[in-house]
Amino acid sequence: MKRQRLFVILLGALVLGVTFAIISGDQGLMTFYRTRRRMQQLRNELTDSLRTVDSLSLEAGRLKNDTTHIERIAREKYGMAGKNEKIFKFVEEK
């Protein structure tokens, strides 16, 4: 009877120890899920970065080759005018 009870206690301790090691060890389930979540975050960041690179590459190509695009930016961003053009700025009175 004592031997059987000792066996059950030892078996229970072994099961608890193995379960704890599986869940929380360096290569346990918690680490696995944390790593998996981090990988997904990095994939999302990579996808966003690749979209940004594509967008910037497209813009660089337009700035190199598309004079209409360059003129539009010069007018909108820098207030420049072409030959024989006048720029009117309207100021609101307070």
C-alpha positions in Angstrom: 0.0 0.0 0.0 2.8 2.5 0.9 4.8 1.4 -2.1 1.8 2.0 -4.4 1.1 5.4 -2.9 4.8 6.4 -3.2 4.7 5.2 -6.9 1.6 7.4 -7.5 3.3 10.4 -5.8 6.5 9.9 -7.8 4.6 9.4 -11.0 2.5 12.6 -10.4 5.7 14.6 -9.6 7.3 13.3 -12.8 4.2 14.2 -14.9 4.2 17.7 -13.3 7.9 18.1 -13.9 7.7 17.1 -17.5 4.6 19.3 -18.1 6.3 22.3 -16.5 9.4 21.6 -18.7 7.3 21.3 -21.9 5.4 24.5 -21.1 8.1 26.8 -19.8 11.5 25.6 -20.8 13.9 27.3 -23.2 12.3 25.4 -26.0 8.8 25.1 -24.4 5.4 26.0 -25.7 5.4 29.5 -24.3 8.7 30.3 -26.1 7.4 28.7 -29.2 4.2 30.8 -29.3 6.1 34.0 -28.4 8.6 33.3 -31.2 5.7 32.5 -33.6 4.0 35.8 -32.7 7.2 37.7 -33.2 7.8 36.1 -36.6 4.3 37.2 -37.7 5.1 40.7 -36.6 8.3 40.7 -38.5 6.6 39.4 -41.6 4.0 42.2 -41.4 6.8 44.8 -41.0 8.6 43.3 -44.0 5.5 43.4 -46.1 5.0 47.1 -45.1 8.6 47.9 -45.8 8.4 46.2 -49.2 5.3 48.3 -50.1 7.2 51.4 -49.0 10.2 50.5 -51.2 7.9 49.8 -54.2 6.1 53.1 -53.7 9.4 55.0 -53.4 10.9 53.3 -56.4 7.8 54.3 -58.4 8.1 57.9 -57.2 11.9 57.9 -58.0 11.2 56.7 -61.5 8.5 59.4 -62.0 10.9 62.1 -60.7 13.6 60.9 -63.2 11.4 60.6 -66.3 8.0 62.3 -65.9 8.3 66.1 -66.5 4.6 66.6 -65.9 4.9 65.0 -62.5 8.0 67.1 -61.7 6.2 70.3 -62.8 3.1 69.5 -60.6 5.3 68.9 -57.6 7.2 72.2 -58.2 4.0 74.1 -58.5 2.2 72.5 -55.5 5.1 72.1 -53.0 7.4 74.9 -53.9 5.0 77.5 -55.4 6.9 77.8 -58.6 5.4 79.0 -61.9 6.1 78.3 -65.5 7.0 80.9 -68.2 4.4 83.6 -68.6 2.5 82.4 -65.5 1.6 84.4 -62.5 1.0 83.1 -59.0 -1.8 84.6 -56.9 -1.8 84.0 -53.2 -5.0 84.7 -51.3 -4.6 85.7 -47.7 -7.5 85.6 -45.3 -8.1 88.7 -43.3 -8.7 88.3 -39.6 
